[in-house]
Amino acid sequence: MPIRLYRIPFLAIKIILNQMEPCEIFMFSQTSSKARRLTKFYKMSLALILKGDSDHFMFTRTSKKPTLANSIYLSDSPRQYSKSVVFDQNKKVPCDIEFKNNPDWRRGDFVDIHANCLNRMDMRKSVFKYFVDSFTVRVTSLFLSSNNIGDRYQILEYTKRSGLNFQKINWCGTCADDPFFADVFDGLTANFFAFRLTRKTDMFCHTRFQNARVNKLFLIGGQLNPTANLTDFLNCGSVHISYHYESVGKIPDEKLNAFIKSWLTSNSPLTLLQIEMRAPNWKQVIKQVEGVQKDGRVYKLFKDGVEAAHILYRDKCFFFVEKKLRDSSDESDLFLGCVQTKCSLAEQLR
Amino acid sequence: MSVENAPVVDVDEAAIPVEKKMYYRFESNDKKEFRVSELAIQQSETLNRLVEAMGYTSEDVENKPAIAIENIDGKTLKLVFQWCEHHKGEAIPVDDGSVPKIVEIPEFDAKLMDIDNGLLFKLIWAADYLNIVQLLNVSCKKVANMAQGKTPAQLRRVYLLPSDEEDEAAKRAAQEAQDPRAREVEEEFEERKRQGGNSFF
């Protein structure tokens, strides 16, 4: 005998929905727009993995505890689909739904949905819109490893929309050398981790960073635009730039000098700048910077008479560190060398 | 303690308890009377406040009429009081706002709720009305468990969820029921359109 859910008191419905697993709440949201108004308070985390031949959305409950990831695979390959799923405009999309169970978990239910689509980009936007409209969604990460430039560009532009609340974008591999990507950082606020670990690349050689508002920016294994100035990063929180081993990259001392002067005269939120490079010529770097004190291998910078930041060269990297950050951080964490940074980044991306 | 042994007693069936604790008398909307211990009542915020406000002595409890609970029938109230007696003295969970809510259904509760969905529905209403937090949690958990491994179409059947089209039709019907003249005007308009009239007015 069924139970008439909507006749149950609202408080109890809320409790029922809170006790459901993310895969069940997703299925519930599929039943009608009235159901979606109810699921709107449910906090869901969403991630998108963009690969060359397939797209993979993962959704879990926003929780500190690890939960099993549910998946939506978008595919344009011909296949027999027995069910349908609705993402946008009430259009039914053919799909297959596979419920799975992991006995190692206390309640190990999760779901794989294989949805058929002809226009992948439209479908991605529909899925994002569906989650934003149906749940309190937090997009935890976007993993871009597709070689399709158009895909990457469109999806990055899409991340700037309000309501998506992107937390982190992982950029894997090459192809950001296209002039398309010159303005991709304009207004971008999500943490950005770009890496190319296998070979030399011109990644981001055309990109401008003046309007980037990124809290954490990692550019590993790429080559910066030669005309880029370090002052472009002044609106970011922390920046890590690491060239590939084969590269002979070095930021000119004049640019380091200009960056230090700009930072001291501005209210920049930048607290850490790490650049893998050959050792700088310190005389040039601190030229005309007032009140610099050398303490061992560290140069102390002063702002209005107060010690404000340190610059130093360590583990093949140039470091600019705000004094407050250095005081409050573990030294070994703060001064990760380039190899360690790459390793820890690779760890994060897994 | 099994469901059968729970100390909720219908007045006409069982002997008066020998313990010196105070037992309150409640009456369901179908005139069934129950004796419930003071400690068990504490599980229900609503009843607890009610008996506190009444300030009954043990003599009052015996001499005055049973406290009427008008919204709940005897069958449901029996389940509620059985639950309260079994869990008496247990701490009442405080909602800390954490999500997800991890709720385990204890064996006793599972047996108690081995009932048809109609009665489960009434039990949830009663738990909500009487503000019995933990009973509401476990009964809701049972309803939430019904969604396990269900597709949207199956969920519609399990929870009797209307589709958008059905919702729309119900809304229209409700509007028409509220204003029959609107329906008449609409029909008249359609009729004139069919007859090729240029203007309704």
Interface residues (C-beta under 8 A of the other chain):
Chain A: M1 P2 I3 R4 L5 Y6 R7 I8 P9 L11 A12 I15 I16 L17 N18 Q19 M20 E21 E24 M27 F28 Q30 T31 S32 S33 K34 A35 Y42 K43 R61 T62 S63 K83 V85 N90 I97 F99 R106 D109
Chain B: V99 P100 K101 I102 V103 D116 N117 G118 L120 F121 I124 W125 A127 D128 L136 N137 S139 C140 K141 V143 A144 M146 A147 Q148 G149 K150 T151 P152 A153 L155 R156 R157 V158 Y159 L160 L161 P162 S163 D164 D167
